[in-house]
Amino acid sequence: MSISDFEAAISQAIDRDELVLHYQPIVSVRTGVLEGFEALVRWDRPGVGLLPPAEFIPVAEKSGLICEIGVWALNNATEQLAAWNRAVGARDLTVAVNVSGRHLNASRIRDDVATALRRSGIDPGRLVLEITETTLVGGVLAMKNLRELRHMGVALSLDDFGAGYNTVEQLTRLPVDIVKIDKDYLDVSTATTRELFRSMVDAVHALGLPVVAEGVEHPDQLELLKAVGVESAQGFAVGLPMAPAELEAHWHASMCVPELPRRGDDGEPVS
């Protein structure tokens, strides 16, 4: 299939509602209480099955389709959060949605976010927009949009910190509220790697910003997070990404960590 044909298929997927969101829990490291979710897009392609984002997002990134996917994700994620919040009363859950560089560098993003908030009725502070360092490279309009989105009350999270070019000093100039340290730094194998992770957390905390650790897969990593004072965690040791119905089936009524399937030595769910 040519690139143009694949782009047409993605466009049809948006129109035909073939895209789905899976939600990965984010929990408090200290208490284990569920704080919110990251919404992760998938393509349930007829005749093919569920495609991960790596198989179609790069193509969409090269066209305006990525903005349409972004709008779809914003609308669906905020509406799902509103439904979950209604189900448990005044619970202040959050939902994080990834924003592409193309969307962030378009004036329309402000209206797209405002529309999603208006349609869902959620408080702006319950929506977290996740950006990466690469989305900001050379983006004067992107920085302006970030500041205006933050002025709207939306929370901004810098994803994969440490994987790109931003230093802690550069971080002081970014209008962000949360920092997600890249999962490659969550290495507990040696004293040196543990100390490196601690130093990154300390540097972010020195700026008054909370830290989310992603890629948490083992109990010893959770112990490190507790020891260095990381606020929130996300990863297979905390919860798998799930479709809403599947997630709800494993959810404690107390809204703590969902009861997730155990995983075998090969990493696959075990019934």
N, C-alpha and C positions, 0 to 999 in steps of 0.2 A: 504494500500500500504506500502510495506517495505521501509526502508531507501534507500536500494540499488536501488529499482525500482524508487523511487522519484528522486534520483541522476541521474538516466538514463533519466528520464523525463526532468529534468533541462538541461542536456546536449543536448537533442534533441531540447529544447526550444531555446538554443543558436544557434544551427545549422539551425533551421527553422525560425529564426528571429521572434520569438514570444515575445521577450523582447521589452519593450518600455520605453522611458524616458519621464517623466513629468518634467516640469520646473517651479520652484517657484521663483518669482521675489525677488530681493534684491534691496532696494532703499535707497537713501540718506535720513537720518532723517531730515536734515536741509531743503532740497529743494524738496524732494519727487521725484526727478529724478531717473529713472531706472538706476541702476549701473550694474546689471548682474542677473544671475540665479544660483540656485542650481539644478543640474540634479539628479532626483530621479527615480530609476529603478522600474519598474512594470513588471509583467508577465501576458500577455494576453493569458491565457491558454484556448485552444479550449475546448468547452463544459463546461467550469467552469466560465470563465470571468476574470476580472482584479484582480490579486492577489497583495496585498501589500508586500513589502520586508520582513516583519516579518514572512510571511508564507513560504518563500523559502530560504532566505539568510542564516539563521542559519544552514540549511543543507548544503548549498554550502560552508559555512565557514569551515566545517569539511573535505572538500576535496579540490582538486586542482581546482574545478570548479569555486570557487570564483575569482581566478585569471583570468579565461576566461571571467567571467562576467565583471571584472574590465577592461579588454582590450576592450571588446565590448562597455562599457560605455564611456571610454576615446575616442575611435574612433568616436562614434556617437555624443557625446556631443560637441567635438571640430569641427566636420563637420557642426553641426547645428549652432554653434556660428559663424563660418565662413560665412554661408549663411545669417544669420541675419546681420552681420556686412557689408556684401556686399550690402544688401538691403537698408541700411541707410548711406552708405558712410563710413567715417572714424570713426564712433562711436566706442568708446573704451569700449564695453561691456565685461564682464567676465563671465566665467562659472565655477562653483565649482563642482568637482566630488569627491565622497567619495572613499577612498582607504582602503581596508581591511588590517588587521594585517598580514595575510598570504602573500598578494601581496607585502606589504611594506617590509617584511622580505625576499623577493626573489630578487636575483640580476637582474632578468629579468625586473623589473619595470622600470629601467632606459631606456632600449631599448623600452619598451612598450609606455612610455610617449614620447620619441623622435619620434617614428613612428607616433603616433597620431598627434603630432605637424607638422611633415613633410607632412603628408597626407592632413591635413586641411589648412596648411599655416598660421595659426594664430600666433600672437606674443606669445612667451612663458609666458610673464607676464599676458596674458589674461586668462590663465588656472590656476585655484586655486585647489590644492589638499587638501581635507579635511581629517584630521586624528583625532583619538580620543586618549585619554590618554592610554587606554588599549592596543592599537596597539603598544605602545612603551615599554611595560613592558618587561624588559630583552632582548630588541632587539638591540644588538650591530650593526648588519647589517642594521636594520631599521634606526638607527641614521646616519649611513654612507650614506645610500640611500637618506635620507632627505637632507643631506648637499650637495650631488652631484646633486640632483634635483633642489635645490635652486641655485646652481652654474649654472645650465642650464638656469636660469631665471624664472622658474616656481614659483608661489606664494604658500605658505604653510599656511594653516589655522588650528588652534587647535580647534576642535569642542567640545561642551559640557563641557567647562571649568568650574570647580567647582563641577562636578558630580563624579569625581574620586579622585585620590590621589595627583595630582600635586598641589603644592602651588605656590604662586607668585614667591617665591625664586627659585623653580625648573624651573619655566617658563623662567627664565633668561638663562638657559642652553639649551633650546630647539630652534632649528633653524626655528622659525616660523615668519610669517609676519602679521598675522591676528589672533585675538582671538574671538571665539564665546562663549559667556557666556551661560551656561546652562539655558534653559527656566524656570526651577523651581525657579530661583532667581529673575525672573521678576514679583515680587509680590508687588502690590501697595496697598494691603489691610491695612497695618499699617505703621506708621512712622518708626518703627524698620526695617521692611522688605525693605522699600524704601531706608533707609540709608545703609543697608547691600549691596544692589545693587549698590548704589552710590560708596561705598568704594571699591567694586570689580572693577568697571569701572576706578576709580581713580588709583588703583594699576596697572592695565594694561596700562593705559595711561602714568604712571610714567616710564614704560619701553619703551615708544616710539611706542607702538603698537596700531593700530586702533581696535575698537570693533564692532562686529556685534551682535545685539540682535535677537535671534530667539524665536519663539513662541509668537510673538506679535499679540494679538487677540482683544484688546480693545483700543479705543481712549485714555483712561487715561494712558495706558501703553506707548503709543507714546508720550504723554506729559511728562512722566517721562524721556524717552530717550532724549528728547530735553533739559530737565532741567539739566541732568547730562552730556551732551555732547557726547552721543553715536553717532558714525558716520553713521552706517547703520542698517537697520531693515529688518526682514523677518518674515512672519507669515500670518495668515488668514486676519488680519486687513490691510495687505499690498497687498496680492495677493495669490490666491490659486494655488497649483500645477496643471498645465494643460499640455495636449498634445500640440505639436507645433501649429497645425492648430487651435485648440481652443484658444490658447493664442493669436495668430495673429489676430483672429477675434475680440478680445477685446482690441487690442493694439492701443494706440494713435499714430498718425503719428509723433508726436513730441518726441516719445520714452520716455514719462514720464510713470507714473504708468499705467499699463493696466486697461481698464474698466472691472472690474471683477464683477461677479454676486453678488447681495446682498445676505446676509445670514439671515435666520429667527432666531427666538429665540431658535430653536432646533439645530442651527448650520448648517442646510442644505441650499444649494443654493435656492434662490427664483427667479423665472422667472419674 
